């Protein structure tokens, strides 16, 4: 039997069952891959373990079904013609071949589109990185249902060697830098659907009403620190810049100190992994320059001697954030419009926007700035599987609708 012949519900349950096995930290295939993932990413073991937990614990039957039903109306639409409210009866027929190109840093980023493409009953080929996580998970899927053996495959990815292999796909999903996505798209057939996830950043905004006392400010700083430390600030949902309103008991400089203390505490749970000497030197240079500006009365910097982290308060507005590991720029603002002006000036493409509350004008800032997800501090790095990653649908890109007007 092929994947096409399986009921969609059986596919969903097989995926969730495989993910449950991978949720066990002692599952042998997961244990065998840890060293490789740590070596590839440079993250510490606790960070990698956190990433795997976040990835596989999210792959539940309710979450997968919720995403599909929200976009397609029902799970039955994947199996054949199904009624739709106010629209013609239709079949959400999955595309035949879908290629997915993983990214360098994010752990298991290709798995979410892969499982939804498989729910659409497509044949999926993931061009994975060298740690083999996707291939190992696909092997577990094949143990759950033999039909996945042919439909879910993963191979190594090298942009130069593999460009020609992308022709003939009905859809290609790619993660990476904008320039890389442009090269991939240029090599595709004209009729191929291209779903690209390029370079994005995430920022946060703290309103003055949350900065009236030390305890409340410290709690937010602790949460924000977690968003900085996880994945060494390299992910699109890492906190790269923070806007702090003035006019409260806790001013931006004081908050910067609280956040730096939070980073130190978070580093106990998620220690720093391997770091290139050039990266450490870049952070140290930025720290020293900020310290020089602070000595002249402009801004402040909180960092340790080894430059394992750095928090810059009021760096030059003419410069974009540094986008260096475990570093954060804090900008003092009097209103949301100043934050929007900064983001627009530097053309920062946003993924997520962290907020401490739901003040209407601050929510509007997140929307106007182009964010596709608004979250609480401390939860940037745990997007729900049934959310709209990158502002795109989860499964609708992998099907074609066939209307029945008889």
N, C-alpha and C positions, 0 to 999 in steps of 0.2 A: 504493500500500500504506500502511496506517495503522500506527502504533506497535504496536497490538494484534496485528498479524499478524507482527511481527518476533520471532525467537527472542530470549529474554532475553540469551543470550550475545552476540548481535550488538549489542544495545543497550549492554551493558557495554563491549565493545571500542570502539564509537564514542565513548563518553564518555571512556575512557582515551586514545584517540587525540587527541581534541580537547584534553584536559588536557595532553598531551605538547606540543602546539603552544604552548599558553599558558605552559608551563614555560620556554620560551625568552625570555630577557629582551629580545631584539631582535624578537620577534614583533610586527608592526606594530600590530594592534589593541590589544595590551597597552601598547605605547609610547604610543599616542594617548590612553589612559585615565589615564596616570600623573598628569598635572597635575590632572585632575578629582578623583581620589581624594585626592591631597594637599590640595587646596583644601577638600574636604568634611570630612575627618577632622582636619586640622591636623597630621598626622604628617609627619615628614621623609621625603624620598625613600628613604633606605636602609631605613627602617621599613616603608614601603609595599612596596618590592621584596621584603623578607623575608617579608611577609605573603602576597604573591602566590606566591612560591616554596613556602612552607609549604602553601598551599592546593592548588596544582596538582600539585606533586610527590607529594602524598598520594593522588591519584586514579588509582591503578593497577588493572589487572585483578585481581591477587591480593588487594588490599585490599577492593575492592568485592565480589568473589565470596566472600571469607571472611565478610564481614558478612552477606551474604544466606544463605549456607549455614548459618551458625551459628543464624540466627533461623528460617529456613524449612525447613531440612533439606537442601535441594538447590536448585540453580538451575532444574532442570526443573519444579519446582512452580509457577513463574511462567508456564509455557507450557501447562500442562494438569494432569490428574490424575497424581499421582506417589505412590509408596509412602512411608510414614513408619514409622520404627521404633517398634513397639508401639502405633501409632495408626492410625485408618482412612486409607485412601488419600484424598488431598485435593488440591484446586487452590487455590493462593494467588492468587486473582483480584484484580487491582489495582482500586482505586476509580476512578471515572470522572473526577472533577474535584477537584483539590487546589490550594488557594490558599496561598501562602507570603508572609508579610510580613516584610521585612528590618528590621534594627535600624540605629540611627544611626551607631554607632561601629565595630562589627566588620566588617572587610573581607571581603566574599564569604560572610558567614555563611549566607545563604539557599541557597548552591549545594549544600551537603552534603545537606539534605533534598530539594532539587530533583532531584539525580541519582538518589537512591534511589526517589523517586516515579516518575521516568521509567523506571527499571528495572522498576517494577511496572506499566508501560505505561499510566500515568494521563496525563491532560491537565493540565499544570501551568501555573499563572499565578503569577508572582512579582511582588509589589508592591515594587519596588526603590527605592533612593535615587537621587539625581540624577546620580551618576557613570556609571551605565549599564553596570557591570561584568557583571551577570548577562545583560543583553540581548546584550552583545557575545559572551559565551561561548555563549549559545544560538545566535547566528548561526554560530559555528564548528561547533556541533553539526549545524546544518542543512546545512552544507557537507559534513560527514561522511556524513550520511544525510538525505535529503529528508523522511523521515517525521517528523523533529523540528520541521519548519517550523510545523506546526499544533499539535503537542503541547507544545512548550516556548516559552512567551511571557513577556515581562517588560514591565511598565508602571510609570510613576511612581506614588508613593504619597503620598497626603495623607489623614490620618485622617478629617477631616471630610467631604471630598468623596467618599471611597471606601467609607465604611461600608456603604452599600447594596449595593455590588458584591460583598460577601462572602456574600451569601445565595445558596443554590443549590449551594454546594460540599459535597462529601462529607466533606472534611477541611480544616482550616485550621491551618497552622503559623504561629506568631507569635513574634517576638523583641522584647523591649523591657522597659520598666519595668512593675512589677506593676500599677500603676493603668491603664496603657495596655492591658495584656492583659485586664484586667477589662472595659474598655469594648468591646474587640473581641469578647470572648466573649459579652457581653450582646447584641450585634447579630447573632449567628448563629442559624440555624435550630436547632430543638431536637435534630434528629437528626444534626447536623454534628459530627464528631469534632474536638475542639479540642486541639491540641498546643502548649502554651505554654512558652516559655523566658524566665523572668523575671529579675529582678535577683539576682545571686549574686556571691559573693566567693571568693577563695582565700587560704589561710593556710599557714604552714609551722611546723615544729617541729624544733629541733636538740637532740639529746640530748648530755649532758655527755661521753659517750665520744668524741664527734667534736671536742671542744674542748680536747684535751690538748696540742696543739702549734700553733705559728703557721702552719706550712705547710698543715696540714690545714684549719684554720679559714679561712685565706685562700682556699683552693680553694672551699669551700662558700660563702663570702661572694661570691666572683666569680660563681658560678652563680646565687645568689639575686639579685644585682644585676641580672642579665639579665632575671629575672622581674619586676623592678620597672620597668626602663627600657622594655621593649618595650610598645608601644601606650600609653605614658604612664600605665600603671597603671589604664587605663580598662576593660579587659576583665574578664570573669568569671573568667578564668584568670590574671589578674595577681596578684602577691603583694601583699596588702593589710595583713597583720599577720604577725608572726613571734614565736614563743615560743622563748626560749633558756634552757636549764637552767643553774642555778647549780651551784657546787661543782667547777668545772673550772679548769684553768690559764688558759684564756681566758674572762674573765667577760663578761656581756652588754654592758657598756659598751665594752670593748675590741673585741668582735665588731661592735658598731655602727660603730666607727671603720673596721674592715676593710671592712664592707659599704658605707659611704659612699665609701671609696676605690675599691671595685669599681664603684659607680655612675658615678664620674668616668671610669673606664676604659671602661665600656660605652657611655658617651655619645659616645666617639670613634667607635665603630662605628655607633651609632644616635643621632645628634644630635637634640637637641630641635627640635620643629617649631614651628608658630605657637601662641601661647598668649594667651588673652584677658587683658587687664590685671586684671580682677577675680580671675582664678584666681591670677595671680602675687601679687596683694595678699593673697589668702587664705593662700597658702603662707608669705609673709613674716610675716604676723600670727601664724600658728601657730609659726613659727620663733622669733619674738621672745618669745612667751609661754613657750615651752619653755626658752629661754635664761634668762628670769627665774626659772623654777622651778629650773633647774640652779644658778643663782647662790645660791639659798637652800638648796642641798644635796639637791635632789630631781631625779633623772634626769639626762639629758644630751641634747644635740642636736648633730647634725653636718649642716651646710648651708653653701652658698656665699652670697656677698653678694647675688647676683641672685635667690636663691630658686629656682634651676632644679631643685633637689632638696632633700630634707630627710629625715634619719633621726632619729626620736625614740626615745630609750631610756627605758623606764618612764614613759610618760605616765599620766595618771590612769585607774585601772581603771574608774571610773564613767562614762567617756566611750568611745563606740565609736571605731574607727579613723576617720581624717579622710576617707579616700577622695578624696584630692587627687592630681593627677598627680605621678608620680615622688617620692612620699613613702611612708615605711614606719614603722610603729610596732613597736618591739621590746619585748616584755614578759618580764621575768625571772621564771621559775617554778622551783619545786623538784621538781615532778612533773606528769605529764600531766593529773591531775585539776584543777589550777589553770587550765590552758588551757581545758579543757572548761567549767569554771564561767564563765569570761569569755565564751566564745562563746555559751553558753546565756543568760547575763544580758542580752546585747544582741540576741539573736535573729538572729544572723548566718547567713543561708542560704548554705551552702557549695557550690561546684562542685568545686574540687580542693584537695588537701592535699599539700604538699611535705614530704618526709622525707629525712633524710640516711642512714637505715638502716632496719632492719626489726625493731626491738625490739618484742616482742609487745604491751606495754602502750601503746606509742606508735601502733602500727597500730590497736589497739582505740580509741584516742582519735580517730583519723581517721574510723573507722566510726561511733562514737557521736556525733560532732559533725555527722554528716549529709553528709559528703563523698561525691561520686559518682565521684571519680577520685583515686587516690593515685599520685604521681609523684616523680621525683627533682628536686632543685633544678636549675634551668637548663633544665628540659624542660616546665615548666607550659604554655608557650605553643605547644607542638607536640603536641596530642592526636592519636592515630591516627584515621584516617578510619573504621576498622572498630571503634573503641571505642564506648562507650555514652554519647554526649553528653547531659548532663543526666540521666543514669541511665535514659534511654529507649532503645528499640530504634531501629535505623536504618530498617528497611523494614516491620516488622510493623504499624506504625500505618497503612500505606497499602494494606493488602490486606484482603480478607475471605476466610475459609476456607470452602470448599465441600467437605463430606465426602461420599464415595461409599461407601455401605454395601451395595452390591449383592452 
